[in-house]
Amino acid sequence: MASWEDVGRIARGLPDVTEENGRGYLAWSVGKKGFAWERPLRKGDLEALGERAPAGPVLCAYVPDVGVKDVLIADDPAVFFTTPHFNGFPAILVELDRIDVATLDEVLTEAWLCRAPKRLAKEWLESG
């Protein structure tokens, strides 16, 4: 399963990405826009999730829209989830120790595409 090292390697492999460790948590940005970050669960998250709350590390990543988030959760609820804090927000929570590296790569690439400047994303896709 995936690790923070995998997240960093994949994210840094995308164009113009910066990795930060602000406030003790990892985050990845393209330009000045964050696209993925370490998201420890807060007290309210734990209460809302109850027994569903994961014990391991949690990654948060942008998705194109809430519909995509809903599909990911429906397709693989053992890996993807959300909390009330993210209701209506186009970001997915990922149980890092349950996702395979190939799927993680897809999630991070899609998150990057959501936040990258349009021209940069277009150039990267065309260079494919």
MODELLER restraints for C-alpha pairs under 7 A, 6 or more apart:
rsr = mdl.restraints
at = mdl.atoms
rsr.add(forms.Gaussian(group=physical.xy_distance, feature=features.Distance(at['CA:1:A'], at['CA:97:A']), mean=5.39, stdev=0.5))
rsr.add(forms.Gaussian(group=physical.xy_distance, feature=features.Distance(at['CA:1:A'], at['CA:98:A']), mean=5.83, stdev=0.5))
rsr.add(forms.Gaussian(group=physical.xy_distance, feature=features.Distance(at['CA:1:A'], at['CA:99:A']), mean=5.66, stdev=0.5))
rsr.add(forms.Gaussian(group=physical.xy_distance, feature=features.Distance(at['CA:1:A'], at['CA:100:A']), mean=4.88, stdev=0.5))
rsr.add(forms.Gaussian(group=physical.xy_distance, feature=features.Distance(at['CA:1:A'], at['CA:101:A']), mean=6.49, stdev=0.5))
rsr.add(forms.Gaussian(group=physical.xy_distance, feature=features.Distance(at['CA:2:A'], at['CA:96:A']), mean=5.77, stdev=0.5))
rsr.add(forms.Gaussian(group=physical.xy_distance, feature=features.Distance(at['CA:2:A'], at['CA:97:A']), mean=5.64, stdev=0.5))
rsr.add(forms.Gaussian(group=physical.xy_distance, feature=features.Distance(at['CA:2:A'], at['CA:99:A']), mean=5.94, stdev=0.5))
rsr.add(forms.Gaussian(group=physical.xy_distance, feature=features.Distance(at['CA:2:A'], at['CA:100:A']), mean=5.68, stdev=0.5))
rsr.add(forms.Gaussian(group=physical.xy_distance, feature=features.Distance(at['CA:2:A'], at['CA:101:A']), mean=5.34, stdev=0.5))
rsr.add(forms.Gaussian(group=physical.xy_distance, feature=features.Distance(at['CA:3:A'], at['CA:96:A']), mean=6.43, stdev=0.5))
rsr.add(forms.Gaussian(group=physical.xy_distance, feature=features.Distance(at['CA:3:A'], at['CA:97:A']), mean=6.75, stdev=0.5))
rsr.add(forms.Gaussian(group=physical.xy_distance, feature=features.Distance(at['CA:10:A'], at['CA:105:A']), mean=6.29, stdev=0.5))
rsr.add(forms.Gaussian(group=physical.xy_distance, feature=features.Distance(at['CA:11:A'], at['CA:17:A']), mean=6.80, stdev=0.5))
rsr.add(forms.Gaussian(group=physical.xy_distance, feature=features.Distance(at['CA:11:A'], at['CA:28:A']), mean=6.86, stdev=0.5))
rsr.add(forms.Gaussian(group=physical.xy_distance, feature=features.Distance(at['CA:11:A'], at['CA:108:A']), mean=6.54, stdev=0.5))
rsr.add(forms.Gaussian(group=physical.xy_distance, feature=features.Distance(at['CA:12:A'], at['CA:18:A']), mean=6.93, stdev=0.5))
rsr.add(forms.Gaussian(group=physical.xy_distance, feature=features.Distance(at['CA:16:A'], at['CA:30:A']), mean=5.63, stdev=0.5))
rsr.add(forms.Gaussian(group=physical.xy_distance, feature=features.Distance(at['CA:16:A'], at['CA:31:A']), mean=6.57, stdev=0.5))
rsr.add(forms.Gaussian(group=physical.xy_distance, feature=features.Distance(at['CA:17:A'], at['CA:28:A']), mean=6.56, stdev=0.5))
rsr.add(forms.Gaussian(group=physical.xy_distance, feature=features.Distance(at['CA:17:A'], at['CA:29:A']), mean=5.47, stdev=0.5))
rsr.add(forms.Gaussian(group=physical.xy_distance, feature=features.Distance(at['CA:17:A'], at['CA:30:A']), mean=4.65, stdev=0.5))
rsr.add(forms.Gaussian(group=physical.xy_distance, feature=features.Distance(at['CA:18:A'], at['CA:28:A']), mean=5.68, stdev=0.5))
rsr.add(forms.Gaussian(group=physical.xy_distance, feature=features.Distance(at['CA:18:A'], at['CA:29:A']), mean=5.35, stdev=0.5))
rsr.add(forms.Gaussian(group=physical.xy_distance, feature=features.Distance(at['CA:18:A'], at['CA:30:A']), mean=6.47, stdev=0.5))
rsr.add(forms.Gaussian(group=physical.xy_distance, feature=features.Distance(at['CA:19:A'], at['CA:27:A']), mean=5.78, stdev=0.5))
rsr.add(forms.Gaussian(group=physical.xy_distance, feature=features.Distance(at['CA:19:A'], at['CA:28:A']), mean=4.64, stdev=0.5))
rsr.add(forms.Gaussian(group=physical.xy_distance, feature=features.Distance(at['CA:19:A'], at['CA:29:A']), mean=6.64, stdev=0.5))
rsr.add(forms.Gaussian(group=physical.xy_distance, feature=features.Distance(at['CA:20:A'], at['CA:26:A']), mean=5.67, stdev=0.5))
rsr.add(forms.Gaussian(group=physical.xy_distance, feature=features.Distance(at['CA:20:A'], at['CA:27:A']), mean=5.20, stdev=0.5))
rsr.add(forms.Gaussian(group=physical.xy_distance, feature=features.Distance(at['CA:20:A'], at['CA:28:A']), mean=6.33, stdev=0.5))
rsr.add(forms.Gaussian(group=physical.xy_distance, feature=features.Distance(at['CA:21:A'], at['CA:27:A']), mean=6.33, stdev=0.5))
rsr.add(forms.Gaussian(group=physical.xy_distance, feature=features.Distance(at['CA:25:A'], at['CA:38:A']), mean=5.76, stdev=0.5))
rsr.add(forms.Gaussian(group=physical.xy_distance, feature=features.Distance(at['CA:26:A'], at['CA:37:A']), mean=5.76, stdev=0.5))
rsr.add(forms.Gaussian(group=physical.xy_distance, feature=features.Distance(at['CA:26:A'], at['CA:38:A']), mean=5.33, stdev=0.5))
rsr.add(forms.Gaussian(group=physical.xy_distance, feature=features.Distance(at['CA:27:A'], at['CA:36:A']), mean=5.90, stdev=0.5))
rsr.add(forms.Gaussian(group=physical.xy_distance, feature=features.Distance(at['CA:27:A'], at['CA:37:A']), mean=4.04, stdev=0.5))
rsr.add(forms.Gaussian(group=physical.xy_distance, feature=features.Distance(at['CA:27:A'], at['CA:38:A']), mean=6.19, stdev=0.5))
rsr.add(forms.Gaussian(group=physical.xy_distance, feature=features.Distance(at['CA:28:A'], at['CA:34:A']), mean=5.70, stdev=0.5))
rsr.add(forms.Gaussian(group=physical.xy_distance, feature=features.Distance(at['CA:28:A'], at['CA:35:A']), mean=6.06, stdev=0.5))
rsr.add(forms.Gaussian(group=physical.xy_distance, feature=features.Distance(at['CA:28:A'], at['CA:36:A']), mean=5.38, stdev=0.5))
rsr.add(forms.Gaussian(group=physical.xy_distance, feature=features.Distance(at['CA:28:A'], at['CA:37:A']), mean=6.10, stdev=0.5))
rsr.add(forms.Gaussian(group=physical.xy_distance, feature=features.Distance(at['CA:29:A'], at['CA:35:A']), mean=5.52, stdev=0.5))
rsr.add(forms.Gaussian(group=physical.xy_distance, feature=features.Distance(at['CA:30:A'], at['CA:112:A']), mean=7.00, stdev=0.5))
rsr.add(forms.Gaussian(group=physical.xy_distance, feature=features.Distance(at['CA:30:A'], at['CA:115:A']), mean=6.82, stdev=0.5))
rsr.add(forms.Gaussian(group=physical.xy_distance, feature=features.Distance(at['CA:30:A'], at['CA:116:A']), mean=5.65, stdev=0.5))
rsr.add(forms.Gaussian(group=physical.xy_distance, feature=features.Distance(at['CA:31:A'], at['CA:116:A']), mean=6.95, stdev=0.5))
rsr.add(forms.Gaussian(group=physical.xy_distance, feature=features.Distance(at['CA:33:A'], at['CA:115:A']), mean=6.17, stdev=0.5))
rsr.add(forms.Gaussian(group=physical.xy_distance, feature=features.Distance(at['CA:35:A'], at['CA:61:A']), mean=5.80, stdev=0.5))
rsr.add(forms.Gaussian(group=physical.xy_distance, feature=features.Distance(at['CA:35:A'], at['CA:62:A']), mean=5.56, stdev=0.5))
rsr.add(forms.Gaussian(group=physical.xy_distance, feature=features.Distance(at['CA:35:A'], at['CA:111:A']), mean=5.43, stdev=0.5))
rsr.add(forms.Gaussian(group=physical.xy_distance, feature=features.Distance(at['CA:35:A'], at['CA:112:A']), mean=5.68, stdev=0.5))
rsr.add(forms.Gaussian(group=physical.xy_distance, feature=features.Distance(at['CA:35:A'], at['CA:115:A']), mean=6.06, stdev=0.5))
rsr.add(forms.Gaussian(group=physical.xy_distance, feature=features.Distance(at['CA:36:A'], at['CA:60:A']), mean=5.51, stdev=0.5))
rsr.add(forms.Gaussian(group=physical.xy_distance, feature=features.Distance(at['CA:36:A'], at['CA:61:A']), mean=4.25, stdev=0.5))
rsr.add(forms.Gaussian(group=physical.xy_distance, feature=features.Distance(at['CA:36:A'], at['CA:62:A']), mean=6.50, stdev=0.5))
rsr.add(forms.Gaussian(group=physical.xy_distance, feature=features.Distance(at['CA:36:A'], at['CA:111:A']), mean=6.91, stdev=0.5))
rsr.add(forms.Gaussian(group=physical.xy_distance, feature=features.Distance(at['CA:37:A'], at['CA:59:A']), mean=5.82, stdev=0.5))
rsr.add(forms.Gaussian(group=physical.xy_distance, feature=features.Distance(at['CA:37:A'], at['CA:60:A']), mean=5.35, stdev=0.5))
rsr.add(forms.Gaussian(group=physical.xy_distance, feature=features.Distance(at['CA:37:A'], at['CA:61:A']), mean=6.61, stdev=0.5))
rsr.add(forms.Gaussian(group=physical.xy_distance, feature=features.Distance(at['CA:38:A'], at['CA:58:A']), mean=6.15, stdev=0.5))
rsr.add(forms.Gaussian(group=physical.xy_distance, feature=features.Distance(at['CA:38:A'], at['CA:59:A']), mean=4.78, stdev=0.5))
rsr.add(forms.Gaussian(group=physical.xy_distance, feature=features.Distance(at['CA:38:A'], at['CA:60:A']), mean=6.21, stdev=0.5))
rsr.add(forms.Gaussian(group=physical.xy_distance, feature=features.Distance(at['CA:39:A'], at['CA:58:A']), mean=5.43, stdev=0.5))
rsr.add(forms.Gaussian(group=physical.xy_distance, feature=features.Distance(at['CA:39:A'], at['CA:59:A']), mean=5.52, stdev=0.5))
rsr.add(forms.Gaussian(group=physical.xy_distance, feature=features.Distance(at['CA:39:A'], at['CA:60:A']), mean=5.88, stdev=0.5))
rsr.add(forms.Gaussian(group=physical.xy_distance, feature=features.Distance(at['CA:40:A'], at['CA:57:A']), mean=6.92, stdev=0.5))
rsr.add(forms.Gaussian(group=physical.xy_distance, feature=features.Distance(at['CA:40:A'], at['CA:58:A']), mean=6.01, stdev=0.5))
rsr.add(forms.Gaussian(group=physical.xy_distance, feature=features.Distance(at['CA:45:A'], at['CA:83:A']), mean=5.98, stdev=0.5))
rsr.add(forms.Gaussian(group=physical.xy_distance, feature=features.Distance(at['CA:46:A'], at['CA:53:A']), mean=5.85, stdev=0.5))
rsr.add(forms.Gaussian(group=physical.xy_distance, feature=features.Distance(at['CA:48:A'], at['CA:83:A']), mean=6.92, stdev=0.5))
rsr.add(forms.Gaussian(group=physical.xy_distance, feature=features.Distance(at['CA:54:A'], at['CA:95:A']), mean=6.93, stdev=0.5))
rsr.add(forms.Gaussian(group=physical.xy_distance, feature=features.Distance(at['CA:56:A'], at['CA:95:A']), mean=6.85, stdev=0.5))
rsr.add(forms.Gaussian(group=physical.xy_distance, feature=features.Distance(at['CA:56:A'], at['CA:97:A']), mean=6.53, stdev=0.5))
rsr.add(forms.Gaussian(group=physical.xy_distance, feature=features.Distance(at['CA:57:A'], at['CA:95:A']), mean=6.25, stdev=0.5))
rsr.add(forms.Gaussian(group=physical.xy_distance, feature=features.Distance(at['CA:57:A'], at['CA:96:A']), mean=5.63, stdev=0.5))
rsr.add(forms.Gaussian(group=physical.xy_distance, feature=features.Distance(at['CA:57:A'], at['CA:97:A']), mean=6.84, stdev=0.5))
rsr.add(forms.Gaussian(group=physical.xy_distance, feature=features.Distance(at['CA:58:A'], at['CA:93:A']), mean=6.46, stdev=0.5))
rsr.add(forms.Gaussian(group=physical.xy_distance, feature=features.Distance(at['CA:58:A'], at['CA:94:A']), mean=5.50, stdev=0.5))
rsr.add(forms.Gaussian(group=physical.xy_distance, feature=features.Distance(at['CA:58:A'], at['CA:95:A']), mean=5.00, stdev=0.5))
rsr.add(forms.Gaussian(group=physical.xy_distance, feature=features.Distance(at['CA:58:A'], at['CA:96:A']), mean=5.62, stdev=0.5))
rsr.add(forms.Gaussian(group=physical.xy_distance, feature=features.Distance(at['CA:59:A'], at['CA:93:A']), mean=5.72, stdev=0.5))
rsr.add(forms.Gaussian(group=physical.xy_distance, feature=features.Distance(at['CA:59:A'], at['CA:94:A']), mean=5.04, stdev=0.5))
rsr.add(forms.Gaussian(group=physical.xy_distance, feature=features.Distance(at['CA:59:A'], at['CA:95:A']), mean=6.67, stdev=0.5))
rsr.add(forms.Gaussian(group=physical.xy_distance, feature=features.Distance(at['CA:59:A'], at['CA:96:A']), mean=6.28, stdev=0.5))
rsr.add(forms.Gaussian(group=physical.xy_distance, feature=features.Distance(at['CA:60:A'], at['CA:91:A']), mean=6.49, stdev=0.5))
rsr.add(forms.Gaussian(group=physical.xy_distance, feature=features.Distance(at['CA:60:A'], at['CA:92:A']), mean=5.60, stdev=0.5))
rsr.add(forms.Gaussian(group=physical.xy_distance, feature=features.Distance(at['CA:60:A'], at['CA:93:A']), mean=4.56, stdev=0.5))
rsr.add(forms.Gaussian(group=physical.xy_distance, feature=features.Distance(at['CA:60:A'], at['CA:94:A']), mean=6.17, stdev=0.5))
rsr.add(forms.Gaussian(group=physical.xy_distance, feature=features.Distance(at['CA:61:A'], at['CA:91:A']), mean=5.30, stdev=0.5))
rsr.add(forms.Gaussian(group=physical.xy_distance, feature=features.Distance(at['CA:61:A'], at['CA:92:A']), mean=5.47, stdev=0.5))
rsr.add(forms.Gaussian(group=physical.xy_distance, feature=features.Distance(at['CA:61:A'], at['CA:93:A']), mean=6.69, stdev=0.5))
rsr.add(forms.Gaussian(group=physical.xy_distance, feature=features.Distance(at['CA:61:A'], at['CA:108:A']), mean=6.88, stdev=0.5))
rsr.add(forms.Gaussian(group=physical.xy_distance, feature=features.Distance(at['CA:61:A'], at['CA:111:A']), mean=5.81, stdev=0.5))
rsr.add(forms.Gaussian(group=physical.xy_distance, feature=features.Distance(at['CA:62:A'], at['CA:90:A']), mean=5.81, stdev=0.5))
rsr.add(forms.Gaussian(group=physical.xy_distance, feature=features.Distance(at['CA:62:A'], at['CA:91:A']), mean=4.13, stdev=0.5))
rsr.add(forms.Gaussian(group=physical.xy_distance, feature=features.Distance(at['CA:62:A'], at['CA:92:A']), mean=6.36, stdev=0.5))
rsr.add(forms.Gaussian(group=physical.xy_distance, feature=features.Distance(at['CA:62:A'], at['CA:111:A']), mean=4.62, stdev=0.5))
rsr.add(forms.Gaussian(group=physical.xy_distance, feature=features.Distance(at['CA:62:A'], at['CA:114:A']), mean=6.78, stdev=0.5))
rsr.add(forms.Gaussian(group=physical.xy_distance, feature=features.Distance(at['CA:63:A'], at['CA:69:A']), mean=6.45, stdev=0.5))
rsr.add(forms.Gaussian(group=physical.xy_distance, feature=features.Distance(at['CA:63:A'], at['CA:90:A']), mean=5.32, stdev=0.5))
rsr.add(forms.Gaussian(group=physical.xy_distance, feature=features.Distance(at['CA:63:A'], at['CA:91:A']), mean=5.25, stdev=0.5))
rsr.add(forms.Gaussian(group=physical.xy_distance, feature=features.Distance(at['CA:63:A'], at['CA:92:A']), mean=6.71, stdev=0.5))
rsr.add(forms.Gaussian(group=physical.xy_distance, feature=features.Distance(at['CA:63:A'], at['CA:110:A']), mean=6.59, stdev=0.5))
rsr.add(forms.Gaussian(group=physical.xy_distance, feature=features.Distance(at['CA:63:A'], at['CA:111:A']), mean=5.50, stdev=0.5))
rsr.add(forms.Gaussian(group=physical.xy_distance, feature=features.Distance(at['CA:63:A'], at['CA:114:A']), mean=6.62, stdev=0.5))
rsr.add(forms.Gaussian(group=physical.xy_distance, feature=features.Distance(at['CA:64:A'], at['CA:90:A']), mean=6.43, stdev=0.5))
rsr.add(forms.Gaussian(group=physical.xy_distance, feature=features.Distance(at['CA:64:A'], at['CA:114:A']), mean=5.82, stdev=0.5))
rsr.add(forms.Gaussian(group=physical.xy_distance, feature=features.Distance(at['CA:65:A'], at['CA:90:A']), mean=4.82, stdev=0.5))
rsr.add(forms.Gaussian(group=physical.xy_distance, feature=features.Distance(at['CA:66:A'], at['CA:88:A']), mean=6.37, stdev=0.5))
rsr.add(forms.Gaussian(group=physical.xy_distance, feature=features.Distance(at['CA:66:A'], at['CA:89:A']), mean=6.46, stdev=0.5))
rsr.add(forms.Gaussian(group=physical.xy_distance, feature=features.Distance(at['CA:66:A'], at['CA:90:A']), mean=4.89, stdev=0.5))
rsr.add(forms.Gaussian(group=physical.xy_distance, feature=features.Distance(at['CA:69:A'], at['CA:90:A']), mean=6.76, stdev=0.5))
rsr.add(forms.Gaussian(group=physical.xy_distance, feature=features.Distance(at['CA:69:A'], at['CA:91:A']), mean=6.81, stdev=0.5))
rsr.add(forms.Gaussian(group=physical.xy_distance, feature=features.Distance(at['CA:69:A'], at['CA:92:A']), mean=5.90, stdev=0.5))
rsr.add(forms.Gaussian(group=physical.xy_distance, feature=features.Distance(at['CA:72:A'], at['CA:80:A']), mean=6.40, stdev=0.5))
rsr.add(forms.Gaussian(group=physical.xy_distance, feature=features.Distance(at['CA:73:A'], at['CA:80:A']), mean=5.01, stdev=0.5))
rsr.add(forms.Gaussian(group=physical.xy_distance, feature=features.Distance(at['CA:73:A'], at['CA:81:A']), mean=5.59, stdev=0.5))
rsr.add(forms.Gaussian(group=physical.xy_distance, feature=features.Distance(at['CA:79:A'], at['CA:94:A']), mean=5.68, stdev=0.5))
rsr.add(forms.Gaussian(group=physical.xy_distance, feature=features.Distance(at['CA:79:A'], at['CA:95:A']), mean=5.16, stdev=0.5))
rsr.add(forms.Gaussian(group=physical.xy_distance, feature=features.Distance(at['CA:79:A'], at['CA:98:A']), mean=5.60, stdev=0.5))
rsr.add(forms.Gaussian(group=physical.xy_distance, feature=features.Distance(at['CA:79:A'], at['CA:99:A']), mean=5.94, stdev=0.5))
rsr.add(forms.Gaussian(group=physical.xy_distance, feature=features.Distance(at['CA:80:A'], at['CA:92:A']), mean=6.69, stdev=0.5))
rsr.add(forms.Gaussian(group=physical.xy_distance, feature=features.Distance(at['CA:80:A'], at['CA:93:A']), mean=5.71, stdev=0.5))
rsr.add(forms.Gaussian(group=physical.xy_distance, feature=features.Distance(at['CA:80:A'], at['CA:94:A']), mean=4.80, stdev=0.5))
rsr.add(forms.Gaussian(group=physical.xy_distance, feature=features.Distance(at['CA:80:A'], at['CA:95:A']), mean=6.50, stdev=0.5))
rsr.add(forms.Gaussian(group=physical.xy_distance, feature=features.Distance(at['CA:81:A'], at['CA:92:A']), mean=6.47, stdev=0.5))
rsr.add(forms.Gaussian(group=physical.xy_distance, feature=features.Distance(at['CA:81:A'], at['CA:93:A']), mean=5.22, stdev=0.5))
rsr.add(forms.Gaussian(group=physical.xy_distance, feature=features.Distance(at['CA:81:A'], at['CA:94:A']), mean=6.46, stdev=0.5))
rsr.add(forms.Gaussian(group=physical.xy_distance, feature=features.Distance(at['CA:82:A'], at['CA:92:A']), mean=6.09, stdev=0.5))
rsr.add(forms.Gaussian(group=physical.xy_distance, feature=features.Distance(at['CA:82:A'], at['CA:93:A']), mean=5.48, stdev=0.5))
rsr.add(forms.Gaussian(group=physical.xy_distance, feature=features.Distance(at['CA:113:A'], at['CA:121:A']), mean=5.97, stdev=0.5))
